[in-house]
């Protein structure tokens, strides 16, 4: 594994106002970001949002309509794919069925005219990196889906690319294999130190693996940042509802009598963290951020009383409750439930002001019962 690590030139990727059009249709709209050296950066979004188009422009498979792409200080906007030195891992594995594992990994090195002993060494290191050495002489149809994707990953890193690109590499695997392969890909990326761009529609993959990510909608970056920041502090309704589940509350914010910030909502008054502007806003409140309390309310948390549980669903590790509070229903997650159904119970709810996100959307974009607001 020494050669692969030593050959990696940890370079940043810069997208400078990159756009892509097909005729009059813009599929990517002036996206800009700097991906740091050695960073595992995710492009996350639904079908047709432009994430794979961006990946293919980075690889050189698609031309850029406007803007620039740089690898470090080098402008690669108009370079052909073979001159960019990118390793690519595809959704479909793209392995030669008549070749062994060893031959598949060696194929790119043969095309690059890497000599025999050196080629053998690199292939051996790449197989060891993904724990496939003992399967060197097997054909792809003798491997599981996860093993085939390991081979595809080994092939992508064997020639020492400066950039690793992954196009929904786990979408063909079942849930258990996807979880296992996340660990494999993380291990390879962090061990080699390669700058990597990973395209997916799977929120769990992005949240569990990314150093940073860009959530995309309609060819634009909705928000860019570390996964935890985007989950806890989404700026828009789209992002709040795309990453996990949330309760959206229209609110009227004003400075409280004690100097704090108070939001009047359909579920009652909530205290917010400082720095929230006065006026009409939309609040995002995650179901897991609403706590059912039976004793003392933890210090610093805001209490909502007389919430009536209307529906309970036990999911094993968590119970999901639909709770009528004020004039609207909140979804509440209760971890490690031990009380059975709570239907019909009066509940006391506690909310941490730091877990309430204030969205930038206009309040008119949320149509809920807002009597008194």
C-alpha positions, 0 to 999 in steps of 0.5 A: 500500500506504500506506493498508492499512498506515496503517489497521491498528490493531495490537490483541491478541486475548484468549481468556479461559476460552473454551468451546463446547458443543453440548448436553452435548458440549464441543468447546472446553474453557476455552482462554485465551491472549493473542495479541500485536499484530501476531503471526501465531498458529497453531492447529494440530491434527488434525480435530475438535480444535476449532481452527476452532471457536475461529476462528469464535468469534473471527470471531463466526460462532459464539457462545461458551458461556462465557468472553470474547473481547477485541480490545484492551480491547474485549469483543467476545464478543457483537458480531455479525461485521460489527462486529468488523472481521475479515478472513477467508480461507477454504479454498475461496477463496469468490470470485464466479465471474462477477466479475473479480479487481478486482470480487471485491476491491472487493465488500466495500468496496462493501457498506461503502459506500466511495466510488468513488475511495477504493474504487479506491485501496484495491483497487489497493493490495491487488492490488499487495500480493499481486502480482495487479495485472496480472490485474485483469480476469481471472475466477477460472476463469482463475487458478491455485489460488495466484492465486485464494488471493491474490485472497481474501487481497487481498479480506480486507485491502482494507478494513483489518481489525483482525484477519486470520483464515485458515481452512486457506487452503492445504489445496487447493493442491499442495505447490509452491504451498503453499510459495509461498503461505506466503511470500505470506501471511507477506509480507502479515502482516508488511507490514501488521502485522495481528494474524493467527490461522491455522488448519491441520493442516499441521505444516510450515506452522505450524513455518515461519510462526508467531510462536507457536502452540497445538497442540490436542487434544480441545478443549484447548491442549496447549502454547502457545509459539514453534514451535522451543520446542514442537518441541525441548521438548514437554511431552507424548507427544502433542505430541512425536509430533504435531510430527514424529517421535521416539523415546520412551524410558522412563527411570529418572533419578538424580543421577550420581556426578559431580553430573550427571543420568543416565537409565537407558534401554533403549538404555543410560545417557544424560546429561541437562541439569541440572534433571531430577527423579529418578524414572521419566520418558519421554524424547523423542529426535528422529531428527535429534538422534542423530548417527552418528560415525566420529571423535572424539565432539564435546565435551559429547555422550554416546556410545552404542556397538555399535548395529547398523543393521537397515534403511536407507532413502535419501530423497535429502537424508537417510537413515533408519536403524532401529538396534538399540541395547540392547533397543530400536530407534531411528530415526536420520536421517543428513543428506546421506548418502554411505555407501550402505546401512548395514545390518549395520554397527556404529555409534557414536551421539552424543547432545546432552543438550540435545536430549533432552526430558523429558515430563510423561506418566506412564511407564506411558503408554509400553509398551516393553521396559524390562528392568532399569528 
